[in-house]
């Protein structure tokens, strides 16, 4: 923790978020999404609303590509 005092502010914020998540897990608290996760969820909802979803075949092809890599 002492070394983190010298980290950039963004890194310190990430460490604080991680610590809060660990503490909640230890207490059995509910999971809270990070800002980045919430933004990704909002973007996914927007894509759904705009009809910009991948087809099942496109999803299968993407997974097949990554599995073979």
PDB file of N, CA, C, O and CB in Angstrom:
ATOM      1  N   UNK A   1       0.816  -1.183   0.000  1.00  0.00           N
ATOM      2  CA  UNK A   1       0.000   0.000   0.000  1.00  0.00           C
ATOM      3  C   UNK A   1       0.869   1.259   0.000  1.00  0.00           C
ATOM      4  O   UNK A   1       0.510   2.267  -0.609  1.00  0.00           O
ATOM      5  CB  UNK A   1      -0.933  -0.009   1.198  1.00  0.00           C
ATOM      6  N   UNK A   2       2.008   1.195   0.684  1.00  0.00           N
ATOM      7  CA  UNK A   2       2.874   2.380   0.721  1.00  0.00           C
ATOM      8  C   UNK A   2       3.395   2.728  -0.668  1.00  0.00           C
ATOM      9  O   UNK A   2       3.511   3.904  -1.013  1.00  0.00           O
ATOM     10  CB  UNK A   2       4.052   2.152   1.677  1.00  0.00           C
ATOM     11  N   UNK A   3       3.708   1.712  -1.466  1.00  0.00           N
ATOM     12  CA  UNK A   3       4.221   1.969  -2.814  1.00  0.00           C
ATOM     13  C   UNK A   3       3.157   2.622  -3.683  1.00  0.00           C
ATOM     14  O   UNK A   3       3.478   3.430  -4.556  1.00  0.00           O
ATOM     15  CB  UNK A   3       4.703   0.666  -3.464  1.00  0.00           C
ATOM     16  N   UNK A   4       1.901   2.281  -3.454  1.00  0.00           N
ATOM     17  CA  UNK A   4       0.813   2.828  -4.260  1.00  0.00           C
ATOM     18  C   UNK A   4       0.678   4.337  -4.083  1.00  0.00           C
ATOM     19  O   UNK A   4       0.126   5.013  -4.951  1.00  0.00           O
ATOM     20  CB  UNK A   4      -0.497   2.148  -3.901  1.00  0.00           C
ATOM     21  N   UNK A   5       1.170   4.865  -2.981  1.00  0.00           N
ATOM     22  CA  UNK A   5       1.113   6.316  -2.765  1.00  0.00           C
ATOM     23  C   UNK A   5       1.859   7.080  -3.850  1.00  0.00           C
ATOM     24  O   UNK A   5       1.582   8.255  -4.089  1.00  0.00           O
ATOM     25  CB  UNK A   5       1.691   6.669  -1.401  1.00  0.00           C
ATOM     26  N   UNK A   6       2.800   6.417  -4.502  1.00  0.00           N
ATOM     27  CA  UNK A   6       3.618   7.061  -5.529  1.00  0.00           C
ATOM     28  C   UNK A   6       3.137   6.740  -6.945  1.00  0.00           C
ATOM     29  O   UNK A   6       3.733   7.193  -7.922  1.00  0.00           O
ATOM     30  CB  UNK A   6       5.066   6.637  -5.374  1.00  0.00           C
ATOM     31  N   UNK A   7       2.069   5.965  -7.055  1.00  0.00           N
ATOM     32  CA  UNK A   7       1.513   5.609  -8.359  1.00  0.00           C
ATOM     33  C   UNK A   7       0.742   6.798  -8.932  1.00  0.00           C
ATOM     34  O   UNK A   7       0.362   7.710  -8.198  1.00  0.00           O
ATOM     35  CB  UNK A   7       0.592   4.363  -8.244  1.00  0.00           C
ATOM     36  N   UNK A   8       0.514   6.780 -10.250  1.00  0.00           N
ATOM     37  CA  UNK A   8      -0.356   7.806 -10.853  1.00  0.00           C
ATOM     38  C   UNK A   8      -1.760   7.715 -10.261  1.00  0.00           C
ATOM     39  O   UNK A   8      -2.186   6.656  -9.801  1.00  0.00           O
ATOM     40  CB  UNK A   8      -0.412   7.644 -12.401  1.00  0.00           C
ATOM     41  N   UNK A   9      -2.464   8.831 -10.281  1.00  0.00           N
ATOM     42  CA  UNK A   9      -3.796   8.899  -9.675  1.00  0.00           C
ATOM     43  C   UNK A   9      -4.748   7.838 -10.225  1.00  0.00           C
ATOM     44  O   UNK A   9      -5.489   7.212  -9.467  1.00  0.00           O
ATOM     45  CB  UNK A   9      -4.392  10.275  -9.894  1.00  0.00           C
ATOM     46  N   UNK A  10      -4.726   7.636 -11.551  1.00  0.00           N
ATOM     47  CA  UNK A  10      -5.614   6.634 -12.168  1.00  0.00           C
ATOM     48  C   UNK A  10      -5.346   5.240 -11.606  1.00  0.00           C
ATOM     49  O   UNK A  10      -6.281   4.488 -11.330  1.00  0.00           O
ATOM     50  CB  UNK A  10      -5.434   6.624 -13.701  1.00  0.00           C
ATOM     51  N   UNK A  11      -4.080   4.898 -11.439  1.00  0.00           N
ATOM     52  CA  UNK A  11      -3.725   3.593 -10.885  1.00  0.00           C
ATOM     53  C   UNK A  11      -4.194   3.472  -9.441  1.00  0.00           C
ATOM     54  O   UNK A  11      -4.656   2.410  -9.023  1.00  0.00           O
ATOM     55  CB  UNK A  11      -2.210   3.367 -10.969  1.00  0.00           C
ATOM     56  N   UNK A  12      -4.078   4.551  -8.680  1.00  0.00           N
ATOM     57  CA  UNK A  12      -4.545   4.534  -7.297  1.00  0.00           C
ATOM     58  C   UNK A  12      -6.060   4.341  -7.230  1.00  0.00           C
ATOM     59  O   UNK A  12      -6.563   3.629  -6.360  1.00  0.00           O
ATOM     60  CB  UNK A  12      -4.147   5.832  -6.585  1.00  0.00           C
ATOM     61  N   UNK A  13      -6.782   4.978  -8.153  1.00  0.00           N
ATOM     62  CA  UNK A  13      -8.242   4.817  -8.189  1.00  0.00           C
ATOM     63  C   UNK A  13      -8.625   3.382  -8.521  1.00  0.00           C
ATOM     64  O   UNK A  13      -9.555   2.830  -7.933  1.00  0.00           O
ATOM     65  CB  UNK A  13      -8.865   5.776  -9.216  1.00  0.00           C
ATOM     66  N   UNK A  14      -7.910   2.781  -9.462  1.00  0.00           N
ATOM     67  CA  UNK A  14      -8.188   1.384  -9.816  1.00  0.00           C
ATOM     68  C   UNK A  14      -7.928   0.471  -8.626  1.00  0.00           C
ATOM     69  O   UNK A  14      -8.701  -0.450  -8.365  1.00  0.00           O
ATOM     70  CB  UNK A  14      -7.329   0.944 -11.020  1.00  0.00           C
ATOM     71  N   UNK A  15      -6.841   0.726  -7.904  1.00  0.00           N
ATOM     72  CA  UNK A  15      -6.532  -0.073  -6.721  1.00  0.00           C
ATOM     73  C   UNK A  15      -7.621   0.076  -5.667  1.00  0.00           C
ATOM     74  O   UNK A  15      -8.015  -0.904  -5.034  1.00  0.00           O
ATOM     75  CB  UNK A  15      -5.175   0.333  -6.138  1.00  0.00           C
ATOM     76  N   UNK A  16      -8.107   1.300  -5.477  1.00  0.00           N
ATOM     77  CA  UNK A  16      -9.172   1.541  -4.499  1.00  0.00           C
ATOM     78  C   UNK A  16     -10.443   0.798  -4.896  1.00  0.00           C
ATOM     79  O   UNK A  16     -11.116   0.220  -4.043  1.00  0.00           O
ATOM     80  CB  UNK A  16      -9.458   3.051  -4.369  1.00  0.00           C
ATOM     81  N   UNK A  17     -10.776   0.809  -6.201  1.00  0.00           N
ATOM     82  CA  UNK A  17     -11.964   0.082  -6.669  1.00  0.00           C
ATOM     83  C   UNK A  17     -11.811  -1.411  -6.433  1.00  0.00           C
ATOM     84  O   UNK A  17     -12.741  -2.077  -5.978  1.00  0.00           O
ATOM     85  CB  UNK A  17     -12.215   0.355  -8.161  1.00  0.00           C
ATOM     86  N   UNK A  18     -10.632  -1.931  -6.746  1.00  0.00           N
ATOM     87  CA  UNK A  18     -10.384  -3.348  -6.542  1.00  0.00           C
ATOM     88  C   UNK A  18     -10.493  -3.711  -5.069  1.00  0.00           C
ATOM     89  O   UNK A  18     -11.079  -4.733  -4.712  1.00  0.00           O
ATOM     90  CB  UNK A  18      -9.011  -3.731  -7.081  1.00  0.00           C
ATOM     91  N   UNK A  19      -9.926  -2.868  -4.221  1.00  0.00           N
ATOM     92  CA  UNK A  19     -10.014  -3.112  -2.779  1.00  0.00           C
ATOM     93  C   UNK A  19     -11.454  -3.120  -2.296  1.00  0.00           C
ATOM     94  O   UNK A  19     -11.829  -3.950  -1.469  1.00  0.00           O
ATOM     95  CB  UNK A  19      -9.222  -2.062  -2.017  1.00  0.00           C
ATOM     96  N   UNK A  20     -12.262  -2.200  -2.808  1.00  0.00           N
ATOM     97  CA  UNK A  20     -13.676  -2.148  -2.419  1.00  0.00           C
ATOM     98  C   UNK A  20     -14.409  -3.409  -2.872  1.00  0.00           C
ATOM     99  O   UNK A  20     -15.247  -3.939  -2.143  1.00  0.00           O
ATOM    100  CB  UNK A  20     -14.356  -0.897  -3.014  1.00  0.00           C
ATOM    101  N   UNK A  21     -14.092  -3.887  -4.078  1.00  0.00           N
ATOM    102  CA  UNK A  21     -14.726  -5.116  -4.572  1.00  0.00           C
ATOM    103  C   UNK A  21     -14.338  -6.313  -3.713  1.00  0.00           C
ATOM    104  O   UNK A  21     -15.187  -7.138  -3.376  1.00  0.00           O
ATOM    105  CB  UNK A  21     -14.337  -5.372  -6.037  1.00  0.00           C
ATOM    106  N   UNK A  22     -13.068  -6.408  -3.360  1.00  0.00           N
ATOM    107  CA  UNK A  22     -12.611  -7.513  -2.509  1.00  0.00           C
ATOM    108  C   UNK A  22     -13.305  -7.454  -1.155  1.00  0.00           C
ATOM    109  O   UNK A  22     -13.757  -8.476  -0.640  1.00  0.00           O
ATOM    110  CB  UNK A  22     -11.076  -7.467  -2.326  1.00  0.00           C
ATOM    111  N   UNK A  23     -13.389  -6.273  -0.586  1.00  0.00           N
ATOM    112  CA  UNK A  23     -14.040  -6.117   0.716  1.00  0.00           C
ATOM    113  C   UNK A  23     -15.508  -6.549   0.658  1.00  0.00           C
ATOM    114  O   UNK A  23     -15.988  -7.239   1.556  1.00  0.00           O
ATOM    115  CB  UNK A  23     -13.939  -4.658   1.190  1.00  0.00           C
ATOM    116  N   UNK A  24     -16.224  -6.141  -0.404  1.00  0.00           N
ATOM    117  CA  UNK A  24     -17.625  -6.540  -0.546  1.00  0.00           C
ATOM    118  C   UNK A  24     -17.749  -8.046  -0.683  1.00  0.00           C
ATOM    119  O   UNK A  24     -18.647  -8.654  -0.101  1.00  0.00           O
ATOM    120  CB  UNK A  24     -18.261  -5.850  -1.752  1.00  0.00           C
ATOM    121  N   UNK A  25     -16.841  -8.655  -1.459  1.00  0.00           N
ATOM    122  CA  UNK A  25     -16.866 -10.110  -1.616  1.00  0.00           C
ATOM    123  C   UNK A  25     -16.675 -10.794  -0.271  1.00  0.00           C
ATOM    124  O   UNK A  25     -17.337 -11.787   0.030  1.00  0.00           O
ATOM    125  CB  UNK A  25     -15.781 -10.569  -2.603  1.00  0.00           C
ATOM    126  N   UNK A  26     -15.777 -10.264   0.525  1.00  0.00           N
ATOM    127  CA  UNK A  26     -15.514 -10.860   1.830  1.00  0.00           C
ATOM    128  C   UNK A  26     -16.713 -10.724   2.760  1.00  0.00           C
ATOM    129  O   UNK A  26     -16.941 -11.578   3.617  1.00  0.00           O
ATOM    130  CB  UNK A  26     -14.290 -10.216   2.465  1.00  0.00           C
ATOM    131  N   UNK A  27     -17.477  -9.649   2.589  1.00  0.00           N
ATOM    132  CA  UNK A  27     -18.666  -9.424   3.423  1.00  0.00           C
ATOM    133  C   UNK A  27     -19.916 -10.027   2.800  1.00  0.00           C
ATOM    134  O   UNK A  27     -20.982 -10.028   3.417  1.00  0.00           O
ATOM    135  CB  UNK A  27     -18.878  -7.932   3.651  1.00  0.00           C
ATOM    136  N   UNK A  28     -19.791 -10.539   1.584  1.00  0.00           N
ATOM    137  CA  UNK A  28     -20.948 -11.116   0.909  1.00  0.00           C
ATOM    138  C   UNK A  28     -21.845 -10.065   0.284  1.00  0.00           C
ATOM    139  O   UNK A  28     -23.027 -10.323   0.055  1.00  0.00           O
ATOM    140  CB  UNK A  28     -21.743 -11.944   1.872  1.00  0.00           C
ATOM    141  N   UNK A  29     -21.306  -8.881   0.004  1.00  0.00           N
ATOM    142  CA  UNK A  29     -22.097  -7.800  -0.577  1.00  0.00           C
ATOM    143  C   UNK A  29     -22.401  -8.030  -2.045  1.00  0.00           C
ATOM    144  O   UNK A  29     -21.817  -8.903  -2.686  1.00  0.00           O
ATOM    145  CB  UNK A  29     -21.379  -6.489  -0.411  1.00  0.00           C
ATOM    146  N   UNK A  30     -23.316  -7.241  -2.562  1.00  0.00           N
ATOM    147  CA  UNK A  30     -23.706  -7.330  -3.964  1.00  0.00           C
ATOM    148  C   UNK A  30     -22.617  -6.735  -4.843  1.00  0.00           C
ATOM    149  O   UNK A  30     -21.936  -5.787  -4.452  1.00  0.00           O
ATOM    150  CB  UNK A  30     -25.049  -6.614  -4.207  1.00  0.00           C
ATOM    151  N   UNK A  31     -22.464  -7.297  -6.025  1.00  0.00           N
ATOM    152  CA  UNK A  31     -21.465  -6.810  -6.977  1.00  0.00           C
ATOM    153  C   UNK A  31     -21.911  -5.478  -7.565  1.00  0.00           C
ATOM    154  O   UNK A  31     -23.082  -5.301  -7.901  1.00  0.00           O
ATOM    155  CB  UNK A  31     -21.229  -7.843  -8.101  1.00  0.00           C
ATOM    156  N   UNK A  32     -20.974  -4.545  -7.689  1.00  0.00           N
ATOM    157  CA  UNK A  32     -21.246  -3.276  -8.337  1.00  0.00           C
ATOM    158  C   UNK A  32     -20.326  -3.146  -9.533  1.00  0.00           C
ATOM    159  O   UNK A  32     -19.106  -3.251  -9.407  1.00  0.00           O
ATOM    160  CB  UNK A  32     -21.063  -2.089  -7.357  1.00  0.00           C
ATOM    161  N   UNK A  33     -20.915  -2.917 -10.689  1.00  0.00           N
ATOM    162  CA  UNK A  33     -20.133  -2.789 -11.915  1.00  0.00           C
ATOM    163  C   UNK A  33     -19.279  -1.528 -11.879  1.00  0.00           C
ATOM    164  O   UNK A  33     -19.647  -0.525 -11.268  1.00  0.00           O
ATOM    165  CB  UNK A  33     -21.055  -2.772 -13.144  1.00  0.00           C
ATOM    166  N   UNK A  34     -18.130  -1.602 -12.548  1.00  0.00           N
ATOM    167  CA  UNK A  34     -17.268  -0.432 -12.664  1.00  0.00           C
ATOM    168  C   UNK A  34     -17.850   0.521 -13.702  1.00  0.00           C
ATOM    169  O   UNK A  34     -18.771   0.165 -14.437  1.00  0.00           O
ATOM    170  CB  UNK A  34     -15.822  -0.844 -13.044  1.00  0.00           C
ATOM    171  N   UNK A  35     -17.307   1.726 -13.756  1.00  0.00           N
ATOM    172  CA  UNK A  35     -17.752   2.690 -14.772  1.00  0.00           C
ATOM    173  C   UNK A  35     -17.559   2.141 -16.171  1.00  0.00           C
ATOM    174  O   UNK A  35     -18.414   2.314 -17.040  1.00  0.00           O
ATOM    175  CB  UNK A  35     -17.000   4.012 -14.626  1.00  0.00           C
ATOM    176  N   UNK A  36     -16.430   1.478 -16.387  1.00  0.00           N
ATOM    177  CA  UNK A  36     -16.145   0.912 -17.708  1.00  0.00           C
ATOM    178  C   UNK A  36     -17.162  -0.172 -18.068  1.00  0.00           C
ATOM    179  O   UNK A  36     -17.629  -0.240 -19.205  1.00  0.00           O
ATOM    180  CB  UNK A  36     -14.718   0.335 -17.748  1.00  0.00           C
ATOM    181  N   UNK A  37     -17.497  -1.011 -17.100  1.00  0.00           N
ATOM    182  CA  UNK A  37     -18.489  -2.062 -17.345  1.00  0.00           C
ATOM    183  C   UNK A  37     -19.857  -1.452 -17.653  1.00  0.00           C
ATOM    184  O   UNK A  37     -20.560  -1.912 -18.552  1.00  0.00           O
ATOM    185  CB  UNK A  37     -18.589  -3.007 -16.126  1.00  0.00           C
ATOM    186  N   UNK A  38     -20.229  -0.415 -16.901  1.00  0.00           N
ATOM    187  CA  UNK A  38     -21.520   0.233 -17.136  1.00  0.00           C
ATOM    188  C   UNK A  38     -21.561   0.882 -18.522  1.00  0.00           C
ATOM    189  O   UNK A  38     -22.586   0.837 -19.201  1.00  0.00           O
ATOM    190  CB  UNK A  38     -21.797   1.286 -16.048  1.00  0.00           C
ATOM    191  N   UNK A  39     -20.439   1.487 -18.939  1.00  0.00           N
ATOM    192  CA  UNK A  39     -20.383   2.067 -20.288  1.00  0.00           C
ATOM    193  C   UNK A  39     -20.538   0.992 -21.356  1.00  0.00           C
ATOM    194  O   UNK A  39     -21.240   1.190 -22.347  1.00  0.00           O
ATOM    195  CB  UNK A  39     -19.060   2.821 -20.494  1.00  0.00           C
ATOM    196  N   UNK A  40     -19.880  -0.149 -21.151  1.00  0.00           N
ATOM    197  CA  UNK A  40     -19.983  -1.250 -22.107  1.00  0.00           C
ATOM    198  C   UNK A  40     -21.415  -1.781 -22.174  1.00  0.00           C
ATOM    199  O   UNK A  40     -21.901  -2.124 -23.251  1.00  0.00           O
ATOM    200  CB  UNK A  40     -19.013  -2.382 -21.727  1.00  0.00           C
ATOM    201  N   UNK A  41     -22.076  -1.849 -21.047  1.00  0.00           N
ATOM    202  CA  UNK A  41     -23.474  -2.300 -21.011  1.00  0.00           C
ATOM    203  C   UNK A  41     -24.359  -1.310 -21.753  1.00  0.00           C
ATOM    204  O   UNK A  41     -25.212  -1.702 -22.549  1.00  0.00           O
ATOM    205  CB  UNK A  41     -23.963  -2.468 -19.549  1.00  0.00           C
ATOM    206  N   UNK A  42     -24.150  -0.014 -21.484  1.00  0.00           N
ATOM    207  CA  UNK A  42     -24.934   1.015 -22.178  1.00  0.00           C
ATOM    208  C   UNK A  42     -24.730   0.941 -23.688  1.00  0.00           C
ATOM    209  O   UNK A  42     -25.686   1.068 -24.454  1.00  0.00           O
ATOM    210  CB  UNK A  42     -24.555   2.412 -21.667  1.00  0.00           C
ATOM    211  N   UNK A  43     -23.489   0.738 -24.114  1.00  0.00           N
ATOM    212  CA  UNK A  43     -23.201   0.635 -25.549  1.00  0.00           C
ATOM    213  C   UNK A  43     -23.883  -0.589 -26.150  1.00  0.00           C
ATOM    214  O   UNK A  43     -24.430  -0.522 -27.251  1.00  0.00           O
ATOM    215  CB  UNK A  43     -21.681   0.568 -25.792  1.00  0.00           C
ATOM    216  N   UNK A  44     -23.850  -1.701 -25.430  1.00  0.00           N
ATOM    217  CA  UNK A  44     -24.497  -2.916 -25.928  1.00  0.00           C
ATOM    218  C   UNK A  44     -25.999  -2.707 -26.059  1.00  0.00           C
ATOM    219  O   UNK A  44     -26.603  -3.151 -27.035  1.00  0.00           O
ATOM    220  CB  UNK A  44     -24.206  -4.106 -24.998  1.00  0.00           C
ATOM    221  N   UNK A  45     -26.601  -2.043 -25.095  1.00  0.00           N
ATOM    222  CA  UNK A  45     -28.039  -1.764 -25.162  1.00  0.00           C
ATOM    223  C   UNK A  45     -28.336  -0.872 -26.357  1.00  0.00           C
ATOM    224  O   UNK A  45     -29.315  -1.089 -27.071  1.00  0.00           O
ATOM    225  CB  UNK A  45     -28.535  -1.099 -23.854  1.00  0.00           C
ATOM    226  N   UNK A  46     -27.487   0.139 -26.577  1.00  0.00           N
ATOM    227  CA  UNK A  46     -27.676   1.021 -27.733  1.00  0.00           C
ATOM    228  C   UNK A  46     -27.587   0.243 -29.037  1.00  0.00           C
ATOM    229  O   UNK A  46     -28.369   0.481 -29.958  1.00  0.00           O
ATOM    230  CB  UNK A  46     -26.638   2.146 -27.724  1.00  0.00           C
ATOM    231  N   UNK A  47     -26.631  -0.692 -29.121  1.00  0.00           N
ATOM    232  CA  UNK A  47     -26.494  -1.506 -30.326  1.00  0.00           C
ATOM    233  C   UNK A  47     -27.737  -2.364 -30.549  1.00  0.00           C
ATOM    234  O   UNK A  47     -28.196  -2.527 -31.679  1.00  0.00           O
ATOM    235  CB  UNK A  47     -25.248  -2.394 -30.231  1.00  0.00           C
ATOM    236  N   UNK A  48     -28.265  -2.902 -29.476  1.00  0.00           N
ATOM    237  CA  UNK A  48     -29.488  -3.707 -29.582  1.00  0.00           C
ATOM    238  C   UNK A  48     -30.627  -2.839 -30.101  1.00  0.00           C
ATOM    239  O   UNK A  48     -31.363  -3.231 -31.006  1.00  0.00           O
ATOM    240  CB  UNK A  48     -29.863  -4.334 -28.209  1.00  0.00           C
ATOM    241  N   UNK A  49     -30.757  -1.657 -29.513  1.00  0.00           N
ATOM    242  CA  UNK A  49     -31.841  -0.756 -29.917  1.00  0.00           C
ATOM    243  C   UNK A  49     -31.702  -0.302 -31.366  1.00  0.00           C
ATOM    244  O   UNK A  49     -32.705  -0.054 -32.036  1.00  0.00           O
ATOM    245  CB  UNK A  49     -31.877   0.459 -29.002  1.00  0.00           C
ATOM    246  N   UNK A  50     -30.463  -0.190 -31.856  1.00  0.00           N
ATOM    247  CA  UNK A  50     -30.241   0.211 -33.246  1.00  0.00           C
ATOM    248  C   UNK A  50     -30.284  -0.986 -34.205  1.00  0.00           C
ATOM    249  O   UNK A  50     -30.161  -0.816 -35.418  1.00  0.00           O
ATOM    250  CB  UNK A  50     -28.899   0.927 -33.371  1.00  0.00           C
ATOM    251  N   UNK A  51     -30.456  -2.177 -33.666  1.00  0.00           N
ATOM    252  CA  UNK A  51     -30.498  -3.370 -34.503  1.00  0.00           C
ATOM    253  C   UNK A  51     -29.143  -3.790 -35.028  1.00  0.00           C
ATOM    254  O   UNK A  51     -29.049  -4.414 -36.085  1.00  0.00           O
ATOM    255  CB  UNK A  51     -31.415  -3.147 -35.648  1.00  0.00           C
ATOM    256  N   UNK A  52     -28.095  -3.454 -34.301  1.00  0.00           N
ATOM    257  CA  UNK A  52     -26.730  -3.756 -34.738  1.00  0.00           C
ATOM    258  C   UNK A  52     -26.179  -5.004 -34.057  1.00  0.00           C
ATOM    259  O   UNK A  52     -25.056  -4.989 -33.554  1.00  0.00           O
ATOM    260  CB  UNK A  52     -25.815  -2.569 -34.459  1.00  0.00           C
ATOM    261  N   UNK A  53     -26.934  -6.049 -34.038  1.00  0.00           N
ATOM    262  CA  UNK A  53     -26.497  -7.285 -33.406  1.00  0.00           C
ATOM    263  C   UNK A  53     -25.873  -8.226 -34.420  1.00  0.00           C
ATOM    264  O   UNK A  53     -26.242  -8.232 -35.594  1.00  0.00           O
ATOM    265  CB  UNK A  53     -27.664  -7.967 -32.709  1.00  0.00           C
ATOM    266  N   UNK A  54     -24.934  -9.009 -33.956  1.00  0.00           N
ATOM    267  CA  UNK A  54     -24.368 -10.045 -34.808  1.00  0.00           C
ATOM    268  C   UNK A  54     -25.354 -11.205 -34.885  1.00  0.00           C
ATOM    269  O   UNK A  54     -26.096 -11.478 -33.942  1.00  0.00           O
ATOM    270  CB  UNK A  54     -22.982 -10.521 -34.272  1.00  0.00           C
ATOM    271  N   UNK A  55     -25.343 -11.870 -36.016  1.00  0.00           N
ATOM    272  CA  UNK A  55     -26.185 -13.061 -36.151  1.00  0.00           C
ATOM    273  C   UNK A  55     -25.546 -14.206 -35.376  1.00  0.00           C
ATOM    274  O   UNK A  55     -24.374 -14.135 -35.006  1.00  0.00           O
ATOM    275  CB  UNK A  55     -26.381 -13.448 -37.653  1.00  0.00           C
ATOM    276  N   UNK A  56     -26.313 -15.253 -35.133  1.00  0.00           N
ATOM    277  CA  UNK A  56     -25.763 -16.430 -34.453  1.00  0.00           C
ATOM    278  C   UNK A  56     -24.579 -16.992 -35.228  1.00  0.00           C
ATOM    279  O   UNK A  56     -23.581 -17.398 -34.634  1.00  0.00           O
ATOM    280  CB  UNK A  56     -26.844 -17.511 -34.278  1.00  0.00           C
ATOM    281  N   UNK A  57     -24.688 -17.017 -36.542  1.00  0.00           N
ATOM    282  CA  UNK A  57     -23.606 -17.541 -37.375  1.00  0.00           C
ATOM    283  C   UNK A  57     -22.345 -16.681 -37.232  1.00  0.00           C
ATOM    284  O   UNK A  57     -21.237 -17.213 -37.179  1.00  0.00           O
ATOM    285  CB  UNK A  57     -24.046 -17.603 -38.853  1.00  0.00           C
ATOM    286  N   UNK A  58     -22.510 -15.359 -37.171  1.00  0.00           N
ATOM    287  CA  UNK A  58     -21.353 -14.468 -36.997  1.00  0.00           C
ATOM    288  C   UNK A  58     -20.686 -14.682 -35.641  1.00  0.00           C
ATOM    289  O   UNK A  58     -19.460 -14.657 -35.531  1.00  0.00           O
ATOM    290  CB  UNK A  58     -21.783 -13.000 -37.141  1.00  0.00           C
ATOM    291  N   UNK A  59     -21.488 -14.888 -34.631  1.00  0.00           N
ATOM    292  CA  UNK A  59     -20.942 -15.136 -33.291  1.00  0.00           C
ATOM    293  C   UNK A  59     -20.179 -16.456 -33.276  1.00  0.00           C
ATOM    294  O   UNK A  59     -19.069 -16.523 -32.748  1.00  0.00           O
ATOM    295  CB  UNK A  59     -22.074 -15.156 -32.229  1.00  0.00           C
ATOM    296  N   UNK A  60     -20.765 -17.508 -33.853  1.00  0.00           N
ATOM    297  CA  UNK A  60     -20.080 -18.806 -33.906  1.00  0.00           C
ATOM    298  C   UNK A  60     -18.763 -18.689 -34.668  1.00  0.00           C
ATOM    299  O   UNK A  60     -17.756 -19.266 -34.257  1.00  0.00           O
ATOM    300  CB  UNK A  60     -20.984 -19.869 -34.566  1.00  0.00           C
ATOM    301  N   UNK A  61     -18.764 -17.953 -35.769  1.00  0.00           N
ATOM    302  CA  UNK A  61     -17.550 -17.780 -36.569  1.00  0.00           C
ATOM    303  C   UNK A  61     -16.474 -17.049 -35.769  1.00  0.00           C
ATOM    304  O   UNK A  61     -15.299 -17.406 -35.837  1.00  0.00           O
ATOM    305  CB  UNK A  61     -17.863 -17.011 -37.867  1.00  0.00           C
ATOM    306  N   UNK A  62     -16.870 -16.034 -35.017  1.00  0.00           N
ATOM    307  CA  UNK A  62     -15.906 -15.284 -34.211  1.00  0.00           C
ATOM    308  C   UNK A  62     -15.298 -16.177 -33.128  1.00  0.00           C
ATOM    309  O   UNK A  62     -14.086 -16.153 -32.916  1.00  0.00           O
ATOM    310  CB  UNK A  62     -16.580 -14.052 -33.571  1.00  0.00           C
ATOM    311  N   UNK A  63     -16.129 -16.962 -32.443  1.00  0.00           N
ATOM    312  CA  UNK A  63     -15.614 -17.854 -31.420  1.00  0.00           C
ATOM    313  C   UNK A  63     -14.692 -18.902 -32.027  1.00  0.00           C
ATOM    314  O   UNK A  63     -13.658 -19.234 -31.446  1.00  0.00           O
ATOM    315  CB  UNK A  63     -16.761 -18.526 -30.675  1.00  0.00           C
ATOM    316  N   UNK A  64     -15.059 -19.421 -33.184  1.00  0.00           N
ATOM    317  CA  UNK A  64     -14.222 -20.415 -33.853  1.00  0.00           C
ATOM    318  C   UNK A  64     -12.867 -19.808 -34.202  1.00  0.00           C
ATOM    319  O   UNK A  64     -11.838 -20.468 -34.059  1.00  0.00           O
ATOM    320  CB  UNK A  64     -14.919 -20.950 -35.124  1.00  0.00           C
ATOM    321  N   UNK A  65     -12.856 -18.572 -34.654  1.00  0.00           N
ATOM    322  CA  UNK A  65     -11.619 -17.885 -35.018  1.00  0.00           C
ATOM    323  C   UNK A  65     -10.714 -17.742 -33.806  1.00  0.00           C
ATOM    324  O   UNK A  65      -9.517 -18.012 -33.896  1.00  0.00           O
ATOM    325  CB  UNK A  65     -11.921 -16.506 -35.622  1.00  0.00           C
ATOM    326  N   UNK A  66     -11.270 -17.316 -32.661  1.00  0.00           N
ATOM    327  CA  UNK A  66     -10.462 -17.103 -31.474  1.00  0.00           C
ATOM    328  C   UNK A  66     -10.003 -18.415 -30.846  1.00  0.00           C
ATOM    329  O   UNK A  66      -8.932 -18.472 -30.241  1.00  0.00           O
ATOM    330  CB  UNK A  66     -11.236 -16.295 -30.464  1.00  0.00           C
ATOM    331  N   UNK A  67     -10.795 -19.455 -30.983  1.00  0.00           N
ATOM    332  CA  UNK A  67     -10.389 -20.762 -30.440  1.00  0.00           C
ATOM    333  C   UNK A  67      -9.205 -21.328 -31.209  1.00  0.00           C
ATOM    334  O   UNK A  67      -8.350 -22.000 -30.633  1.00  0.00           O
ATOM    335  CB  UNK A  67     -11.563 -21.755 -30.484  1.00  0.00           C
ATOM    336  N   UNK A  68      -9.155 -21.058 -32.508  1.00  0.00           N
ATOM    337  CA  UNK A  68      -8.087 -21.611 -33.329  1.00  0.00           C
ATOM    338  C   UNK A  68      -6.800 -20.789 -33.253  1.00  0.00           C
ATOM    339  O   UNK A  68      -5.751 -21.220 -33.732  1.00  0.00           O
ATOM    340  CB  UNK A  68      -8.545 -21.706 -34.761  1.00  0.00           C
ATOM    341  N   UNK A  69      -6.888 -19.614 -32.653  1.00  0.00           N
ATOM    342  CA  UNK A  69      -5.697 -18.738 -32.568  1.00  0.00           C
ATOM    343  C   UNK A  69      -4.732 -19.176 -31.494  1.00  0.00           C
ATOM    344  O   UNK A  69      -3.693 -18.544 -31.303  1.00  0.00           O
ATOM    345  CB  UNK A  69      -6.113 -17.306 -32.303  1.00  0.00           C
TER     346      UNK A  69
END
